[in-house]
Amino acid sequence: MKKLVWMACLMYLLTGFGHIIIGSVLEPMVHAYQVDYSAGGQLIMNQFLGFLVGVLIAPAIVNLLGRKMTLVVALFCFGLSQYIFSFLPSWNILLITTPIGGAGLGITETVVAALIIGYFKEKKASTLVLAEVFFGVGALAIPTIAAVFIMNGIWNISFTFVAVIITVAMFLWLFLSFGDADSFLKKQPKVATKDGKSPVKKRYSKKGIPVIVVGTFFFFMYVGTEMTFPNYLPTILSKTTNLGESALALSITVFWGAMTLGRMSMAPIIDKIGYRKLLIICCLGQLGSIMAFAVSPTAIFSFISIFFTGLFMGGIFSIGLLLINEDMPGLEERTTSLLVAMGGLGGAFLPKVAGGLIDRFSITVTLWGLVVCSLLLVILMTLIFQFKKRANSYLSVDQTAS
């Protein structure tokens, strides 16, 4: 089991690399290709579109190939894109290649999260949080690694570095044995019913559908807020403080560092109070810290608010996945795919809205817009708990009646 835990963590480390790698070398890349930043943005958008497709098709590929071979295929797609990037082909080839890598990322993230939720049972909460820590480590480490290559004039080797680790991970999945988990990772045989017919496909119960619907909007708001808040921190602080460029850039590092620290501290806290109470603390905490940031009187107070926002937001994604998947055994891939896909849409849509607010209105409007997003997250969390309580009460009544 430990072997599978560390493989899951390695996969999340790679997804952390994958989400940040293009942005880490975007500056030298646009100069080398003599394109504008709009073209660079298109490259990132193409990766997101590929990611979204990968998330949505992941359950179908798992049904066709099994979890282990699906991850091998996903790593092949991701690794292929990184190798192609490292050879500096034409810009049009990069535009075509990027969605392939994005699809590999989307499949990987969905399958590994569903694997943890479906297999680890009692340890699923702490395992998923640990994997999220490695995602944060990857997102923090790759800009530093890329910076070293950039300083030496070989920025494209950043992609080679990532591609080599992907290749190692792919061979590990191919040749390692995971003991009792091997049967769970392989393609599941179709089991016929007594009358010889194929079994009925698992579906969401009528009482479970509201949980899924509200849950998708919860992930839309969470990921959208998580992407908007750190990405616009330098812009917001430049309008509310007199900080220099280096200090403005440091705000993003403070946020992601706090988020990683938050994820690292989640596992022991979950064991003590459970992930339901922890989700309530995290959602209320991020609301309070973002409100404090909106009314911040000084730069120091702003950085303290940023730190606590990252700290509280660190566990929301993984705990939200656990909570919504909790009473839906056998539907982990489908549920995780829906939630991650809606999260991806929120991550694309809300930053766009925030950018429009910054262009048209004073920065106060954007700040209180972030507060509204945080408040909606708390409201949606409350609705999820209410719908789950109602679904469980109906289930208890049905069992009593039978």
RADARA-V505726 format. One record per pair of residues at least 24 apart in sequence whose C-alpha atoms are under 10 Angstrom apart, sorted by the first residue. I is the first residue (numbers start at 0). J is the second residue. Records with the same first field share a line. If there is no record, write none. Layout:
I: J  J
This chain:
0: 118  119  177  178  179  180
1: 177
2: 175  176  177  178
3: 114  115  119  172  175  176  177  178  180  181
4: 115  119  123  126  127  129  130
5: 126  129  130  133
6: 111  130  168  171  172  177
7: 107  108  110  111  112  114  115  126  127  129  130  131  133
8: 111  126  127  128  129  130  131  132  133  134
9: 130  133  134  137  164  165  168
10: 70  74  104  107  108  111  130  133  134  165  168  169
11: 104  107  108  111  112  127  129  130  131  132  133  134  135  136  137  138
12: 130  131  132  133  134  135  136  137  138  140  141
13: 74  77  104  107  108  133  134  136  137  138  141  161  162  164  165  168
14: 77  101  103  104  105  107  108  133  134  135  137  138
15: 104  108  131  132  133  134  135  136  137  138  139  140  141
16: 104  134  135  136  137  138  139  140  141  142  158  161
17: 46  77  78  81  100  101  103  104  134  137  138  141  158  161  162
18: 43  46  47  50  101  104  134  137  138  141
19: 43  137  138  139  140  141  142
20: 81  137  138  140  141  142  144  145  157  158  161
21: 46  84  97  141  142  145  157  158
22: 142
23: 138  141  142  143  144  145  146  149  154  157
24: 141  142  145  146  148  149  154  155  157  158
25: 154
26: 149  154
27: 149  152  153  154  155
28: 87  154  155
29: 90
31: 87
32: 87  88  89  90
33: 90
34: 90
38: 90  94
39: 90  94
41: 94  97
42: 90  91  93  94  95  96  97  98
43: 94  97  98  101
44: 94  97  98  101  347
45: 93  94  95  96  97  98  99  100  101
46: 94  95  96  97  98  99  100  101  102  103  104  105
47: 97  98  100  101  102  104  105  343  344  346  347
48: 97  98  99  101  102  105  343  344  347
49: 96  97  98  99  100  101  102  103  104  105  106
50: 97  98  99  100  101  102  103  104  105  106  107  108  339  340  343
51: 98  101  102  104  105  106  336  339  340  341  342  343  344
52: 98  99  101  102  103  105  106  340
53: 98  99  100  101  102  103  104  105  106  107  108  109  336  340
54: 101  102  103  104  105  106  107  108  109  110  332  333  335  336  337  338  339  340  341  343
55: 102  105  106  109  332  333  335  336  337  338  339  340
56: 102  105  106  109  332  333  336
57: 102  103  105  106  107  108  109  110  332  333  335  336
58: 106  109  110  113  330  331  332  333  334  335  336
59: 332  333
60: 106  110
61: 106  110  184  185  186  187  332
62: 185  186  187  188  189  332
63: 186  187
64: 184  185  186  187
65: 182  183  184  185  186  187  188
66: 107  110  111  113  114  181  182  183  184  185  186  187  332
67: 110  111  114  169  172  173  181  182  183  184  185  186
68: 169  172  173  184  185  186
69: 103  106  107  110  184  185  186
70: 103  104  106  107  108  109  110  111  168  169  172  173  184
71: 103  107  165  166  168  169  170  171  172  173
72: 103  106  107  169
73: 99  100  101  102  103  104  105  106  107  108  110  169
74: 100  102  103  104  106  107  162  165  166  167  168  169  170  172
75: 99  100  103  162  165  166  168  169
76: 100  101  102  103  104  106  165
77: 101  102  103  104  105  106  107  161  162  165  166
78: 103  104  158  159  161  162  163  164  165  166  169
79: 103  162  165  166
80: 158  162
81: 155  156  157  158  159  160  161  162  163  165
82: 155  156  158  159  160  161  162  163
83: 158  159  162
84: 155  156  157  158  159  162
85: 153  154  155  156  157  158  159  160  161  162
86: 155  156  158  159
87: 155  156
105: 336  339  340  343
106: 336
108: 335  336  339
109: 331  332  333  334  335  336  337  338  339  340
110: 331  332  333  335  336
111: 332  335
112: 317  320  321  331  332  335  336  339
113: 320  321  324  329  330  331  332  333  334  335  336
114: 183  184  331  332  335
115: 321  331
116: 317  320  321  324  325  328  331  332  335
117: 183  321  324  325  327  328  329  330  331  332
118: 180  183  184
119: 180
120: 325
122: 266  270
123: 317  318  321
124: 265  266  269  270  273  274  317  318  320  321  322
125: 262  263  265  266  267  268  269  270  274  317  318
126: 266  317
127: 262  266  314  316  317  318  320  321
128: 261  262  263  264  265  266  269  313  314  315  316  317  318
129: 259  262  263  264  265  266  317
130: 262  263  317
131: 258  259  262  263  313  314  316  317
132: 258  259  260  261  262  263  264  265  313  314
133: 259  262  263
134: 259  262
135: 255  256  257  258  259  260  262  263  313
136: 255  256  258  259  260
138: 255  256  259
139: 252  255  256  259
200: 329  330
201: 327  328  329  330
202: 327  329  330  333
203: 327  330  334
204: 327  390
205: 390
206: 386  387  388  389  390  391  392  393  394
207: 323  326  327  386  387  389  390  391
208: 386  390
209: 382  383  385  386  387  390
210: 322  323  324  379  382  383  384  385  386  387  388  389  390
211: 323  324  334  337  338  383  386  387
212: 337  338  383
213: 323  379  380  381  382  383  386
214: 319  320  322  323  324  334  337  338  341  379  380  382  383
215: 323  334  335  337  338  339  340  341  342  345  379
216: 338  341  342  345  375  376  379  380
217: 316  319  338  341  342  345  375  376  377  378  379  380  382  383
218: 315  316  319  320  337  338  339  340  341  342  343  344  345  346  376  379
219: 338  339  340  341  342  343  344  345  346  347  348  349  376
220: 341  342  344  345  346  348  349  372  373  374  375  376  379
221: 282  312  315  316  319  341  342  343  345  346  372  373  375  376  377
222: 312  315  316  339  341  342  343  344  345  346  347  349
223: 341  342  343  344  345  346  347  348  349  350  351  369  372
224: 312  342  345  346  349  350  353  368  369  370  372  373  376
225: 254  308  309  312  313  316  342  345  346  349  350  373
226: 343  345  346  347  348  349  350
227: 345  346  347  348  349  350  351  352  353  354  369
228: 254  289  305  308  309  349  350  353  365  366  369
229: 253  254  255  305  308  309
230: 350
231: 350  353  354  357  365
232: 301  305
234: 354  357  362
235: 293  357  362  363  365  366
236: 298  301  302  362
238: 361  362  363
239: 293  295  296  297  298  301  362  363
240: 296  297  298  299  301
241: 297  298
242: 298
246: 298
249: 302
250: 301  302  305  306
251: 302  305  306  309
252: 306
253: 302  303  305  306  307  308  309  310
254: 302  303  304  305  306  307  308  309  310  312  313
255: 305  306  308  309  310  312  313
256: 306  309  310  313
257: 305  306  307  308  309  310  311  312  313
258: 305  306  307  308  309  310  311  312  313  314
259: 309  310  312  313  314
260: 306  309  310  311  313
261: 306  307  308  309  310  311  312  313  314
262: 309  310  311  312  313  314  315  317
263: 310  313  314
264: 310  313  314
265: 310  311  313  314  318
266: 314
269: 318
273: 318
274: 314  315  317  318  319  321  322
275: 318  319  321  322  384
277: 311  314  315  318
278: 311  312  314  315  316  317  318  319  322  377  380
279: 315  377  380  381
280: 311  312  315
281: 308  310  311  312  313  314  315  318  377
282: 308  311  312  314  315  373  374  375  376  377  378  380  381
283: 311  312  373  374  376  377  380
284: 308  309  310  311  312  373  377
285: 309  310  311  312  313  315  370  373  374  376  377
286: 311  312  369  370  371  372  373  374  375  376  377
287: 311  370  373  374
288: 370  373
289: 366  367  369  370  371  372  373  374
290: 366  367  369  370  371  373  374
291: 370
292: 366  367  369  370
293: 362  363  364  365  366  367  368  369  370
294: 363  366  367
316: 342
319: 380  383
322: 383  384  387
323: 383  384  387
325: 387
326: 387  390  391
